């Protein structure tokens, strides 16, 4: 049967000061009135039931996720430590296989914004079908709409069938010129939406990923803490997909955004006639192309352009939109008493 694994870890530091370790990005209503985690689960309605949906997150989020998403607590998998997507997906796939030896897994993230849920489900079903039929790890590549430098790219190879192709190569976060060349070559964005059978993923781990494979006996013995204490933190992309020759790609024809920075709100929220986005008690006078978010204190913005202004958690952030991608670096330069948000 088909299973879904939703990765919901991370604190979303690029959305400081709104996001925090106990209320991170995936639990925020970044694109609308509901959190991206809730929208992610809604997207699976009628496709993969909640009984076969596993959420992977840290212990600090367990009660919030269980309450917001209404899942059985047994389906909320709590990582003993954050160790990137490789160990997390290995564990979740192992758990799906333990409950269902014939499990095929669809892996997705809880912080995406998707514009066409029906097209998403159609593509996800195709990916799962290709994973079974061709016994491969399948990644969904999104048809690019711009030369994005913050995403990885996939160059498709030989055709398989029904739109699926082998993968010729991966290209990680190219510069703008290279991104344009990749688009001309027919490359796709690497979305992080994956499908595989449990047996194929575990076989590829054994063949290509000693960082994880060496610790699999601990997982098989039920020693979850030992597995996470010993395993190397590595992404599933670097640890498996970029090393394996049994990878396929299926194109996704739907709007998709991983909402990585405050700047991304300009792509996922409606703008006013001056190009502004305002959330909360915000007054705009002769302001253009600004992103303003207030969690309660009225903000008046006048005579400026291209700014990000955020009031939340007793902090105020003001920076040019062009620096939104550098917020993590900016936070590292702050004194801890400012950077650390109140509990």
C-alpha positions as a Markdown table, in Angstrom:
| # | Residue | x | y | z |
|---|---|---|---|---|
| 1 | Unk | 0.0 | 0.0 | 0.0 |
| 2 | Unk | 1.0 | 3.6 | -0.4 |
| 3 | Unk | 2.3 | 5.6 | 2.6 |
| 4 | Unk | 3.2 | 9.2 | 3.1 |
| 5 | Unk | 6.0 | 10.5 | 5.1 |
| 6 | Unk | 5.9 | 14.3 | 6.0 |
| 7 | Unk | 9.1 | 15.8 | 7.2 |
| 8 | Unk | 8.2 | 18.5 | 9.7 |
| 9 | Unk | 11.5 | 19.2 | 11.5 |
| 10 | Unk | 13.5 | 22.4 | 11.5 |
| 11 | Unk | 13.0 | 25.8 | 13.2 |
| 12 | Unk | 12.7 | 28.0 | 10.1 |
| 13 | Unk | 15.3 | 30.5 | 11.2 |
| 14 | Unk | 14.9 | 32.4 | 7.9 |
| 15 | Unk | 11.5 | 33.5 | 9.2 |
| 16 | Unk | 12.8 | 35.1 | 12.4 |
| 17 | Unk | 11.3 | 36.7 | 14.4 |
| 18 | Unk | 8.0 | 35.1 | 13.6 |
| 19 | Unk | 9.2 | 31.5 | 13.7 |
| 20 | Unk | 10.7 | 29.9 | 16.8 |
| 21 | Unk | 11.8 | 26.4 | 17.8 |
| 22 | Unk | 8.4 | 25.8 | 19.5 |
| 23 | Unk | 6.4 | 27.4 | 16.7 |
| 24 | Unk | 8.4 | 27.0 | 13.5 |
| 25 | Unk | 7.8 | 27.8 | 9.9 |
| 26 | Unk | 5.7 | 24.7 | 9.1 |
| 27 | Unk | 3.2 | 25.7 | 11.8 |
| 28 | Unk | 2.8 | 29.3 | 10.5 |
| 29 | Unk | 0.1 | 30.5 | 8.1 |
| 30 | Unk | 2.6 | 31.8 | 5.6 |
| 31 | Unk | 0.5 | 31.5 | 2.4 |
| 32 | Unk | -3.0 | 31.9 | 3.8 |
| 33 | Unk | -5.1 | 31.4 | 6.9 |
| 34 | Unk | -3.8 | 27.8 | 7.7 |
| 35 | Unk | -0.3 | 26.5 | 8.4 |
| 36 | Unk | 1.6 | 24.9 | 5.6 |
| 37 | Unk | 1.6 | 21.6 | 7.7 |
| 38 | Unk | -2.2 | 21.6 | 7.7 |
| 39 | Unk | -2.3 | 22.3 | 4.0 |
| 40 | Unk | 0.2 | 19.5 | 3.4 |
| 41 | Unk | -2.0 | 17.0 | 5.1 |
| 42 | Unk | -5.1 | 18.4 | 3.4 |
| 43 | Unk | -3.4 | 17.8 | 0.0 |
| 44 | Unk | -3.3 | 14.1 | 0.7 |
| 45 | Unk | -7.1 | 13.8 | 1.4 |
| 46 | Unk | -8.6 | 11.0 | -0.7 |
| 47 | Unk | -5.2 | 9.9 | -1.8 |
| 48 | Unk | -3.3 | 8.5 | 1.2 |
| 49 | Unk | -5.3 | 8.2 | 4.5 |
| 50 | Unk | -4.1 | 9.6 | 7.8 |
| 51 | Unk | -3.7 | 6.0 | 9.1 |
| 52 | Unk | -0.9 | 5.6 | 6.6 |
| 53 | Unk | 0.7 | 9.0 | 7.0 |
| 54 | Unk | 3.7 | 9.4 | 9.2 |
| 55 | Unk | 5.1 | 12.8 | 10.5 |
| 56 | Unk | 8.8 | 13.1 | 11.4 |
| 57 | Unk | 9.7 | 15.9 | 13.8 |
| 58 | Unk | 11.5 | 16.7 | 17.0 |
| 59 | Unk | 10.0 | 16.1 | 20.4 |
| 60 | Unk | 9.4 | 19.8 | 21.0 |
| 61 | Unk | 6.7 | 19.8 | 18.3 |
| 62 | Unk | 5.0 | 16.5 | 19.1 |
| 63 | Unk | 1.9 | 17.9 | 21.0 |
| 64 | Unk | 1.5 | 20.9 | 18.6 |
| 65 | Unk | 1.6 | 18.6 | 15.5 |
| 66 | Unk | -0.7 | 16.0 | 17.0 |
| 67 | Unk | -3.2 | 18.7 | 18.0 |
| 68 | Unk | -3.1 | 20.7 | 14.7 |
| 69 | Unk | -3.1 | 17.8 | 12.3 |
| 70 | Unk | -5.3 | 15.4 | 14.3 |
| 71 | Unk | -3.1 | 12.4 | 13.7 |
| 72 | Unk | -2.8 | 9.3 | 15.8 |
| 73 | Unk | 0.1 | 10.0 | 18.1 |
| 74 | Unk | 1.6 | 6.7 | 17.0 |
| 75 | Unk | 2.1 | 8.2 | 13.6 |
| 76 | Unk | 4.1 | 11.1 | 14.8 |
| 77 | Unk | 7.7 | 9.9 | 14.8 |
| 78 | Unk | 10.0 | 11.9 | 17.1 |
| 79 | Unk | 13.7 | 12.1 | 16.1 |
| 80 | Unk | 16.0 | 11.8 | 19.1 |
| 81 | Unk | 18.2 | 14.3 | 17.3 |
| 82 | Unk | 18.1 | 16.2 | 14.1 |
| 83 | Unk | 20.4 | 14.4 | 11.6 |
| 84 | Unk | 19.2 | 15.7 | 8.2 |
| 85 | Unk | 16.8 | 14.0 | 5.8 |
| 86 | Unk | 18.8 | 10.8 | 5.2 |
| 87 | Unk | 18.4 | 9.2 | 8.6 |
| 88 | Unk | 14.9 | 10.6 | 9.1 |
| 89 | Unk | 13.6 | 9.1 | 5.9 |
| 90 | Unk | 15.4 | 5.9 | 6.5 |
| 91 | Unk | 13.7 | 5.5 | 9.9 |
| 92 | Unk | 10.3 | 6.5 | 8.5 |
| 93 | Unk | 10.6 | 4.1 | 5.6 |
| 94 | Unk | 11.7 | 1.4 | 7.9 |
| 95 | Unk | 8.7 | 2.0 | 10.1 |
| 96 | Unk | 6.3 | 2.0 | 7.2 |
| 97 | Unk | 7.8 | -1.3 | 6.1 |
| 98 | Unk | 7.5 | -2.7 | 9.6 |
| 99 | Unk | 3.8 | -2.0 | 9.6 |
| 100 | Unk | 3.3 | -2.9 | 5.9 |
| 101 | Unk | 6.0 | -5.1 | 4.2 |
| 102 | Unk | 4.7 | -4.0 | 0.8 |
| 103 | Unk | 4.9 | -0.3 | 1.6 |
| 104 | Unk | 5.7 | 2.3 | -1.1 |
| 105 | Unk | 6.5 | 5.7 | 0.4 |
| 106 | Unk | 5.8 | 9.2 | -0.8 |
| 107 | Unk | 8.1 | 11.6 | 1.0 |
| 108 | Unk | 7.2 | 15.3 | 1.2 |
| 109 | Unk | 7.9 | 18.4 | 3.4 |
| 110 | Unk | 5.5 | 20.2 | 5.6 |
| 111 | Unk | 6.5 | 23.7 | 4.6 |
| 112 | Unk | 5.7 | 23.7 | 0.9 |
| 113 | Unk | 3.1 | 25.8 | -0.9 |
| 114 | Unk | 1.4 | 24.1 | -3.8 |
| 115 | Unk | -0.9 | 25.9 | -6.2 |
| 116 | Unk | -2.8 | 23.0 | -7.8 |
| 117 | Unk | -3.5 | 20.1 | -5.3 |
| 118 | Unk | -5.1 | 18.0 | -8.0 |
| 119 | Unk | -2.1 | 18.2 | -10.2 |
| 120 | Unk | 0.1 | 17.5 | -7.2 |
| 121 | Unk | -1.8 | 14.3 | -6.4 |
| 122 | Unk | -1.7 | 13.2 | -10.1 |
| 123 | Unk | 2.1 | 13.6 | -10.2 |
| 124 | Unk | 2.6 | 11.9 | -6.8 |
| 125 | Unk | 0.5 | 8.9 | -8.0 |
| 126 | Unk | 2.6 | 8.7 | -11.1 |
| 127 | Unk | 5.8 | 8.8 | -9.0 |
| 128 | Unk | 4.6 | 6.0 | -6.8 |
| 129 | Unk | 3.6 | 4.0 | -9.9 |
| 130 | Unk | 7.0 | 4.5 | -11.5 |
| 131 | Unk | 8.8 | 3.6 | -8.3 |
| 132 | Unk | 7.0 | 0.2 | -8.3 |
| 133 | Unk | 7.0 | -0.5 | -12.0 |
| 134 | Unk | 10.7 | 0.4 | -12.6 |
| 135 | Unk | 12.0 | -0.5 | -9.1 |
| 136 | Unk | 13.7 | 2.9 | -8.7 |
| 137 | Unk | 13.9 | 5.8 | -6.4 |
| 138 | Unk | 11.8 | 8.5 | -8.0 |
| 139 | Unk | 12.1 | 12.2 | -7.6 |
| 140 | Unk | 9.6 | 14.8 | -8.8 |
| 141 | Unk | 11.2 | 17.6 | -10.8 |
| 142 | Unk | 9.2 | 20.9 | -11.1 |
| 143 | Unk | 9.2 | 22.6 | -14.5 |
| 144 | Unk | 11.1 | 25.9 | -13.7 |
| 145 | Unk | 9.3 | 29.3 | -13.9 |
| 146 | Unk | 12.5 | 31.3 | -13.4 |
| 147 | Unk | 16.3 | 30.9 | -13.1 |
| 148 | Unk | 16.2 | 30.2 | -9.4 |
| 149 | Unk | 19.7 | 30.0 | -7.8 |
| 150 | Unk | 18.5 | 28.7 | -4.4 |
| 151 | Unk | 17.2 | 25.3 | -5.8 |
| 152 | Unk | 19.0 | 22.2 | -7.0 |
| 153 | Unk | 18.3 | 21.1 | -10.6 |
| 154 | Unk | 17.8 | 17.7 | -12.2 |
| 155 | Unk | 18.9 | 17.0 | -15.8 |
| 156 | Unk | 16.6 | 14.2 | -17.2 |
| 157 | Unk | 18.2 | 11.3 | -19.1 |
| 158 | Unk | 16.7 | 8.5 | -21.2 |
| 159 | Unk | 13.0 | 8.0 | -21.3 |
| 160 | Unk | 11.3 | 5.2 | -19.4 |
| 161 | Unk | 7.6 | 5.5 | -19.9 |
| 162 | Unk | 4.6 | 7.8 | -19.0 |
| 163 | Unk | 6.8 | 10.8 | -18.6 |
| 164 | Unk | 9.3 | 9.2 | -16.3 |
| 165 | Unk | 13.0 | 9.4 | -17.3 |
| 166 | Unk | 16.3 | 8.4 | -15.9 |
| 167 | Unk | 18.5 | 11.1 | -14.3 |
| 168 | Unk | 21.5 | 12.2 | -16.2 |
| 169 | Unk | 22.9 | 14.4 | -13.4 |
| 170 | Unk | 22.1 | 16.7 | -10.5 |
| 171 | Unk | 23.2 | 20.4 | -10.4 |
| 172 | Unk | 23.2 | 22.0 | -6.9 |
| 173 | Unk | 22.2 | 25.7 | -6.6 |
| 174 | Unk | 23.8 | 27.1 | -9.8 |
| 175 | Unk | 24.5 | 30.8 | -10.4 |
| 176 | Unk | 21.9 | 32.7 | -12.6 |
| 177 | Unk | 23.7 | 32.2 | -15.9 |
| 178 | Unk | 24.1 | 28.4 | -15.3 |
| 179 | Unk | 20.5 | 28.2 | -14.2 |
| 180 | Unk | 19.4 | 29.7 | -17.5 |
| 181 | Unk | 21.6 | 27.2 | -19.4 |
| 182 | Unk | 20.1 | 24.3 | -17.3 |
| 183 | Unk | 16.6 | 25.5 | -18.1 |
| 184 | Unk | 17.4 | 25.6 | -21.8 |
| 185 | Unk | 18.7 | 22.0 | -21.4 |
| 186 | Unk | 15.3 | 20.9 | -20.0 |
| 187 | Unk | 16.4 | 20.7 | -16.4 |
| 188 | Unk | 13.9 | 20.6 | -13.6 |
| 189 | Unk | 13.9 | 21.9 | -10.1 |
| 190 | Unk | 14.7 | 19.2 | -7.5 |
| 191 | Unk | 11.5 | 19.6 | -5.4 |
| 192 | Unk | 12.3 | 17.0 | -2.7 |
| 193 | Unk | 9.1 | 15.1 | -3.4 |
| 194 | Unk | 10.2 | 11.5 | -3.6 |
| 195 | Unk | 8.7 | 8.0 | -4.1 |
| 196 | Unk | 10.2 | 4.6 | -3.5 |
| 197 | Unk | 9.4 | 1.2 | -2.3 |
| 198 | Unk | 10.8 | 0.5 | 1.2 |
| 199 | Unk | 12.8 | -2.5 | -0.1 |
| 200 | Unk | 14.4 | -0.4 | -2.9 |
| 201 | Unk | 15.4 | 2.4 | -0.6 |
| 202 | Unk | 17.0 | 0.1 | 2.0 |
| 203 | Unk | 18.8 | -1.8 | -0.8 |
| 204 | Unk | 20.2 | 1.5 | -2.2 |
| 205 | Unk | 21.3 | 2.5 | 1.3 |
| 206 | Unk | 23.2 | -0.7 | 1.7 |
| 207 | Unk | 24.9 | -0.2 | -1.7 |
| 208 | Unk | 25.7 | 3.5 | -1.6 |
| 209 | Unk | 25.4 | 5.0 | 1.9 |
| 210 | Unk | 27.7 | 3.6 | 4.5 |
| 211 | Unk | 27.1 | 6.7 | 6.6 |
| 212 | Unk | 23.6 | 5.2 | 7.3 |
| 213 | Unk | 23.9 | 1.5 | 6.3 |
| 214 | Unk | 26.5 | 0.8 | 9.1 |
| 215 | Unk | 23.9 | 1.8 | 11.7 |
| 216 | Unk | 20.9 | -0.1 | 10.2 |
| 217 | Unk | 21.4 | -3.1 | 12.5 |
| 218 | Unk | 20.6 | -0.8 | 15.5 |
| 219 | Unk | 17.3 | 0.3 | 13.8 |
| 220 | Unk | 16.5 | -3.3 | 13.0 |
| 221 | Unk | 17.1 | -4.3 | 16.6 |
| 222 | Unk | 14.7 | -1.5 | 17.8 |
| 223 | Unk | 17.5 | 0.7 | 19.2 |
| 224 | Unk | 16.3 | 4.0 | 17.8 |
| 225 | Unk | 18.4 | 6.1 | 20.2 |
| 226 | Unk | 21.5 | 4.1 | 19.3 |
| 227 | Unk | 20.8 | 4.6 | 15.6 |
| 228 | Unk | 20.4 | 8.4 | 15.8 |
| 229 | Unk | 23.4 | 8.7 | 18.2 |
| 230 | Unk | 25.7 | 6.9 | 15.8 |
| 231 | Unk | 24.4 | 7.8 | 12.3 |
| 232 | Unk | 26.1 | 10.5 | 10.2 |
| 233 | Unk | 23.9 | 13.5 | 9.5 |
| 234 | Unk | 23.5 | 13.5 | 5.7 |
| 235 | Unk | 20.7 | 14.5 | 3.3 |
| 236 | Unk | 18.9 | 11.8 | 1.3 |
| 237 | Unk | 19.9 | 13.7 | -1.9 |
| 238 | Unk | 23.6 | 13.6 | -1.2 |
| 239 | Unk | 23.7 | 10.3 | 0.6 |
| 240 | Unk | 21.5 | 8.2 | -1.8 |
| 241 | Unk | 20.0 | 9.9 | -4.9 |
| 242 | Unk | 23.2 | 11.5 | -6.2 |
| 243 | Unk | 25.1 | 8.2 | -5.8 |
| 244 | Unk | 22.6 | 5.7 | -7.0 |
| 245 | Unk | 22.1 | 4.6 | -10.7 |
| 246 | Unk | 18.5 | 3.5 | -9.9 |
| 247 | Unk | 16.9 | 7.0 | -9.9 |
| 248 | Unk | 14.2 | 8.3 | -12.1 |
| 249 | Unk | 12.5 | 11.7 | -12.4 |
| 250 | Unk | 8.9 | 12.5 | -13.1 |
| 251 | Unk | 8.0 | 16.1 | -14.1 |
| 252 | Unk | 5.5 | 18.1 | -12.0 |
| 253 | Unk | 3.3 | 20.6 | -13.8 |
| 254 | Unk | 2.1 | 22.6 | -10.8 |
| 255 | Unk | 3.1 | 25.7 | -8.9 |
| 256 | Unk | 5.4 | 24.8 | -6.1 |
| 257 | Unk | 7.4 | 26.9 | -3.6 |
| 258 | Unk | 9.4 | 25.8 | -0.6 |
| 259 | Unk | 8.9 | 29.3 | 0.9 |
| 260 | Unk | 12.5 | 29.5 | 2.0 |
| 261 | Unk | 12.7 | 33.2 | 3.0 |
| 262 | Unk | 10.5 | 36.2 | 3.7 |
| 263 | Unk | 11.0 | 37.2 | 0.0 |
| 264 | Unk | 9.1 | 34.1 | -1.0 |
| 265 | Unk | 5.9 | 35.6 | 0.4 |
| 266 | Unk | 5.8 | 37.8 | -2.8 |
| 267 | Unk | 5.2 | 34.6 | -4.8 |
| 268 | Unk | 2.6 | 33.0 | -2.5 |
| 269 | Unk | 0.5 | 35.8 | -1.2 |
| 270 | Unk | -1.6 | 38.4 | -3.1 |
| 271 | Unk | -0.1 | 41.9 | -3.5 |
| 272 | Unk | -1.8 | 45.3 | -3.5 |
| 273 | Unk | -1.5 | 47.6 | -6.5 |
| 274 | Unk | 1.8 | 48.9 | -5.3 |
| 275 | Unk | 3.2 | 45.4 | -5.0 |
| 276 | Unk | 3.0 | 45.3 | -1.2 |
| 277 | Unk | 2.1 | 42.4 | 1.1 |
| 278 | Unk | 0.6 | 43.3 | 4.4 |
| 279 | Unk | -0.4 | 40.9 | 7.2 |
| 280 | Unk | -1.9 | 42.2 | 10.5 |
| 281 | Unk | -2.5 | 45.8 | 11.5 |
| 282 | Unk | -0.4 | 47.5 | 8.8 |
| 283 | Unk | -1.0 | 50.9 | 7.2 |
| 284 | Unk | 0.9 | 51.6 | 3.9 |
| 285 | Unk | 1.3 | 55.2 | 2.6 |
| 286 | Unk | 3.3 | 55.7 | -0.6 |
| 287 | Unk | 5.1 | 52.4 | 0.0 |
| 288 | Unk | 6.0 | 50.0 | -2.8 |
| 289 | Unk | 7.0 | 46.4 | -3.0 |
| 290 | Unk | 7.3 | 45.9 | 0.7 |
| 291 | Unk | 6.6 | 42.8 | 2.8 |
| 292 | Unk | 5.1 | 43.8 | 6.2 |
| 293 | Unk | 3.9 | 41.4 | 8.9 |
| 294 | Unk | 2.7 | 42.4 | 12.3 |
| 295 | Unk | 1.6 | 40.1 | 15.1 |
| 296 | Unk | -0.3 | 42.8 | 16.9 |
| 297 | Unk | 1.4 | 46.2 | 17.1 |
| 298 | Unk | 0.2 | 48.6 | 14.4 |
| 299 | Unk | 2.9 | 49.4 | 11.8 |
| 300 | Unk | 2.8 | 52.5 | 9.6 |
| 301 | Unk | 5.1 | 52.2 | 6.5 |
| 302 | Unk | 5.5 | 55.3 | 4.4 |
| 303 | Unk | 7.8 | 56.5 | 1.6 |
| 304 | Unk | 9.9 | 53.4 | 1.3 |
| 305 | Unk | 10.3 | 50.5 | -1.1 |
| 306 | Unk | 11.6 | 46.9 | -1.2 |
| 307 | Unk | 11.7 | 46.4 | 2.6 |
| 308 | Unk | 10.9 | 43.4 | 4.8 |
| 309 | Unk | 9.4 | 44.6 | 8.1 |
| 310 | Unk | 8.3 | 42.1 | 10.7 |
| 311 | Unk | 7.0 | 42.5 | 14.3 |
| 312 | Unk | 6.6 | 39.3 | 16.3 |
| 313 | Unk | 7.7 | 37.8 | 19.6 |
| 314 | Unk | 8.8 | 41.1 | 21.1 |
| 315 | Unk | 11.2 | 41.7 | 18.2 |
| 316 | Unk | 11.2 | 44.0 | 15.1 |
| 317 | Unk | 13.1 | 43.1 | 12.0 |
| 318 | Unk | 13.7 | 45.6 | 9.1 |
| 319 | Unk | 15.9 | 44.7 | 6.2 |
| 320 | Unk | 16.0 | 45.2 | 2.4 |
| 321 | Unk | 14.2 | 42.4 | 0.5 |
| 322 | Unk | 17.4 | 41.7 | -1.3 |
| 323 | Unk | 18.9 | 40.6 | 2.0 |
| 324 | Unk | 16.1 | 38.2 | 3.0 |
| 325 | Unk | 18.2 | 35.2 | 1.9 |
| 326 | Unk | 21.0 | 36.3 | 4.3 |
| 327 | Unk | 18.9 | 36.4 | 7.4 |
| 328 | Unk | 20.5 | 33.3 | 8.9 |
| 329 | Unk | 23.9 | 35.0 | 8.6 |
| 330 | Unk | 22.5 | 38.2 | 10.1 |
| 331 | Unk | 21.1 | 36.3 | 13.1 |
| 332 | Unk | 24.5 | 34.7 | 13.8 |
| 333 | Unk | 25.9 | 38.2 | 14.2 |
| 334 | Unk | 23.4 | 39.2 | 16.8 |
| 335 | Unk | 23.9 | 39.0 | 20.6 |
| 336 | Unk | 22.1 | 36.0 | 22.0 |
| 337 | Unk | 19.8 | 38.0 | 24.1 |
| 338 | Unk | 18.3 | 39.5 | 20.9 |
| 339 | Unk | 18.5 | 36.5 | 18.7 |
| 340 | Unk | 16.9 | 34.1 | 21.2 |
| 341 | Unk | 13.2 | 34.6 | 21.2 |
| 342 | Unk | 11.1 | 34.5 | 24.4 |
| 343 | Unk | 9.5 | 31.2 | 25.3 |
